[in-house]
Amino acid sequence: MQNSLLFLVKTLSDLYLLTFVLRLILHRVGTDFYNPVYLFVVQVTNPVVLRARRMVPATRGIDLPTLAVLIAFECLATWLLLALANVSVSGLEFVQYAFFRLVNLTLWLYSICLIGYIILSWITMAHYNSSLQTLLGAIGEIVGPVLRPVRRFIPSIGGFDLSPVPVFILIEAIAIALPLPGFLR
């Protein structure tokens, strides 16, 4: 029962936290506000972010209210997971766990986006679909800054973009190296 509850809390909190991570990334890469993916993320996160804007000012480059909400929710989720697992940690360990969980969540998002980018690029090569093209454009904006440096060294071969492969391997290696217990991953 405890494992099921841990799984449920972790999954639901991670999905909600992912929307805030996505909002930060899409804002940072300058995604068109009218992109359907961005609109979805904004609609899901706005009820909390708009309240945070009253207390935390926004800056040009970083959406500080969204970042503050993300950190607050991550701390809450980490505390809840630790409490459900009956694990007691010091203040410093708690901060480390919350930070590494955010890093792990962001790496997981990039892994999923890379897989989606690869699959959608194959599908859209076969036939044109405007909805898939829109989704591919949004995912391309997310993974583009990560893939750009690798594309300088690994060019396309026979029309296939192989740059996601080493990036995916590096992301997974970093995620494995994070010092997190299994129930917090």
DABEL-V837111 format. One record per backbone hydrogen bond with DSSP energy under -1.0 kcal/mol. CO is the residue of the C=O (numbers start at 1). NH is the residue of the N-H. E is the energy in kcal/mol with one decimal. If there is no record, write none. Layout:
BEGIN
co,nh,e
CO,NH,E
CO,NH,E
END
This chain:
BEGIN
co,nh,e
1,5,-2.3
2,6,-2.6
3,7,-2.5
4,8,-2.5
5,9,-2.7
6,10,-2.7
7,11,-2.8
8,12,-2.4
9,13,-2.4
10,14,-2.7
11,15,-2.3
12,16,-2.0
13,17,-2.8
14,18,-2.4
15,19,-1.0
17,21,-2.2
18,22,-3.0
19,23,-2.0
20,24,-2.3
21,25,-2.5
22,26,-3.3
23,27,-2.1
24,28,-2.3
25,29,-2.6
26,31,-2.5
32,35,-2.0
35,39,-2.7
36,40,-2.2
37,41,-2.3
38,42,-2.7
39,43,-2.5
40,44,-2.1
41,45,-2.1
42,46,-2.5
45,48,-1.0
45,49,-2.5
46,50,-2.7
48,52,-1.8
49,53,-2.0
52,55,-1.2
52,56,-3.0
62,59,-1.4
62,64,-1.7
63,67,-2.2
64,68,-2.8
65,69,-2.2
66,70,-2.6
67,71,-2.5
68,72,-2.4
69,73,-2.9
70,74,-2.4
71,75,-2.4
72,76,-2.1
73,77,-2.8
74,78,-2.8
75,79,-2.5
76,80,-2.4
77,81,-2.5
78,82,-2.5
79,83,-2.4
80,84,-2.5
81,85,-1.7
82,87,-2.7
83,86,-1.1
90,94,-2.3
91,95,-2.2
92,96,-2.4
93,97,-3.0
94,98,-2.7
95,99,-2.5
96,100,-3.1
97,101,-2.3
98,102,-1.9
99,103,-2.3
100,104,-2.7
101,105,-2.6
102,106,-2.4
103,107,-2.6
104,108,-2.5
105,109,-2.3
106,110,-2.3
107,111,-2.3
108,112,-2.5
109,113,-2.7
110,114,-2.6
111,115,-2.3
112,116,-2.9
113,117,-2.8
114,118,-2.4
115,119,-2.5
116,120,-2.9
117,121,-2.1
118,122,-1.7
119,123,-2.3
120,124,-2.9
121,125,-1.1
122,126,-1.3
123,127,-2.0
129,133,-2.6
130,134,-2.0
131,135,-2.2
132,136,-2.9
133,137,-2.1
134,138,-2.1
135,139,-2.6
136,140,-2.7
137,141,-1.7
138,142,-1.3
139,143,-2.6
140,144,-1.9
143,147,-2.4
144,148,-2.5
147,151,-2.2
150,153,-1.2
150,154,-2.3
157,160,-1.7
160,157,-2.4
162,165,-1.3
163,167,-1.2
164,168,-2.9
165,169,-2.3
166,170,-2.4
167,171,-2.7
168,172,-2.4
169,173,-2.2
170,174,-2.3
171,175,-2.4
172,176,-2.2
173,177,-1.6
178,180,-2.1
181,184,-1.8
182,185,-1.1
END
